[in-house]
Amino acid sequence: MTLQKWLNRDDTELINIIKSEVCQHISKIHAIGVKFYGYAILPGTSYSVDNLVAAFNCKTDISSENTNDTYYRYSVDEWENYVHNEFINTNKLINSLNSQFKELHVEKNVNNFVMDEFEIAHITKLHKAILIALNELRHNGLFGNNNNFVIIWIPGSDDEIIYQSAKVLNSACVYETFMREFGI
């Protein structure tokens, strides 16, 4: 199989596993009585997707002096609750896809640290699968009302998936507030 044909593959399996594990995670959160206003998936870096981490925040997690500050509300870097190892099956599949990609991708000059078009396409495809899964869950009501904030977050980055997910996964009002604080 050629790399381009592999990149054009269907991502239904990955999307479904992400949806299943996010649902399980949110069910656990709700089972202990936690009411969050924000939920994020952190897929790794701008250069790799390997082990998804979930983050969520509640209004009570924001210190009293920052309750009206949109930065503390929407910056996942400032949130209190990070959950590792919640997406075991998703991470196994992503790591398998990363291995398949490496086998099909012709090695470039190892001293060149600029991502080539195939590496960019692979990362973009993984990000898109996460976005599709979260968007389907959003439309099914999993994240509560439209004022709740949902995002794909890459710490220390201005990666396009952050802004794309903010727009797709949130109401126009929440998106506009987010962009006033974080827009580039």
Secondary structure, DSSP 8 states (H G I E B T S, - for coil): --HHHHHTS--HHHHHHHHHHHHHHHHHHHHTT---SEEEEEEE-SS-EEEEEEEEE-GGGS-GGGTT-HHHHH-GGG-SEEE-SS-HHHHHHHHHHHHHHHHHS----TT--S--HHHHHHHHHHHHHHHHHHHHHHHTTTT-STTSEEEE--TT---HHHHHHHHHHS-HHHHHHHHHHH--
